[in-house]
């Protein structure tokens, strides 16, 4: 089994910054992609940013230039640096990690979610 522990959410004023972290532990042979998703009240969960094992990244259009995703493979940890935050960034943020525990195929694991609230 694999456990994900998220941290770093909170309340911040518009224009402020937060850094989210998500650490994976347990039966990990390899980690493929690592990503951050968010879900605002009444809305569907959406992909915010993703980074693959080679370090290539993709971002949702509204966060490009403001958010940066990175990973530390030695620590099995993914980060999301969020700058110039806007009230519309308010949501619960979840990390998702594709883990290879044995063999070749990867299984998805989700973090517990961390609340990010941006006040205007």
N, C-alpha and C positions, 0 to 999 in steps of 0.2 A: 504494500500500500504506500501511497504517497500523500504527504500533507503539505498544504500551502498556507503560509502565514503572511497576511498583508499588514502593512502599517503605513502611517503617514498622512492619513486623511485628517480633515478638520474644517474649521471655519476660517475663512480669509476674506478680506475686502477685495472688491473689484480692482484688478491690476496687480494683485499680489501673486505669490508663488507658493507652491507646495511640491513636495517630492514623495511619491509613493514607492514603496518597496514590496516585493513579494518573494519570499524565500521558500524553496521547495526542499523537502527532506523525505527520507524513507528509502524505498527500494528503487533506486535510480541507476540505470545503466547509461542512459543518454537522454538528453533533452533536445527536442527538435525546436519547434517554434514556441515563442513566449509572447503573450499579448495582453493588452489591457482593453477591457470593454466597460461600458457604462450604461446605466439604466436610470432614467429620470422618471418621476411619478407619472403614471399614465402613458408611458412610452415603452417601445420595445427596446431590448438590450441591443446596443450597437457597438461595433468595433471602433476603438479609438486609435490604437497603434499596435503594430506587430513587428517582431524582429525574428528572423530565422537563425539557424545555427551558424550560418556564414556571416551574420551581421547585417544583412540587408533589411531595410525597414520600409514600412508603409504606414501612412497616416490618413485618418479621416480628414476630409478637406477643411473642415472648420477649425482644426487644431494645428494645421501645418504652419510652421514658423513660430509656434508658441509652445508646443509640447515636444519633448525629446525622449524617446525610448532607448534604453541601453540594457545590457546584461553583463553579469559577471559569471562566467561559466565555472570558475573555481568554487564559487559560493552558491551556485544554482539559484541565482537571484536575478530578478528583472526589476528595473526601475522605470518610473515615469516622472520626468521633471516637467512640471507644469508652470509656465510663466504667463504673465499678462492674462490672468484668469478673468473670466466674464461670468455674470450671473447665469447665463445659459449653460455653463459647464457644470452647474450643480447637478449631482447625481450620485448614485452608489457606484463605485468603481470596483470592478472585479478583474483579477488576473486569471489568465487561462494558460496552462502549460501543457505541451504535448510531450509525454514521458515514455521512453522505452524502458520497460522493467526487465524484459527478457526477450530473446529472439530479435525480430526486426520491427514489428509493428508498434506504433505509439498509441497511447491512450490519453484522452484529454482529462485534465484535472482543473477544477475551479477553486479559487480562493473564496473566503467567506464574505468578501465585500467590505469596502470601507467608504464611509460617507464623506463626500466633498461638498461643502456649501460655500458659495460665493455670494457675498452680500453687495448690494449696489450702493 
